[in-house]
Amino acid sequence: MMEKVFNELLSELQQLLTKHRQLLDLLRAERDAIVNADVGQIEAHALQKQAILDQIGFIDDQRSKRVQ
């Protein structure tokens, strides 16, 4: 029972780590788009960033519920 919970928590933490790495890569690309004043890319990165943040929030909510 406890091993299953720990494995699920580990999986969720790995998913969060992956999403945070994706967010970091996206923020770097967004910074480059800002420096180059590429409005289209800035908007595209903003949409992608919001999607990743939403996914992070969802995964973190699941993790929090599992811990309680």
Secondary structure in CASP SS format (residue, H / E / C, confidence):
PFRMAT SS
TARGET T0000
AUTHOR 0000-0000-0000
METHOD secondary structure of the structure
MODEL  1
M C 1.00
M H 1.00
E H 1.00
K H 1.00
V H 1.00
F H 1.00
N H 1.00
E H 1.00
L H 1.00
L H 1.00
S H 1.00
E H 1.00
L H 1.00
Q H 1.00
Q H 1.00
L H 1.00
L H 1.00
T H 1.00
K H 1.00
H H 1.00
R H 1.00
Q H 1.00
L H 1.00
L H 1.00
D H 1.00
L H 1.00
L H 1.00
R H 1.00
A H 1.00
E H 1.00
R H 1.00
D H 1.00
A H 1.00
I H 1.00
V H 1.00
N C 1.00
A C 1.00
D C 1.00
V H 1.00
G H 1.00
Q H 1.00
I H 1.00
E H 1.00
A H 1.00
H H 1.00
A H 1.00
L H 1.00
Q H 1.00
K H 1.00
Q H 1.00
A H 1.00
I H 1.00
L H 1.00
D H 1.00
Q H 1.00
I H 1.00
G H 1.00
F H 1.00
I H 1.00
D H 1.00
D H 1.00
Q H 1.00
R H 1.00
S H 1.00
K H 1.00
R H 1.00
V H 1.00
Q C 1.00
END
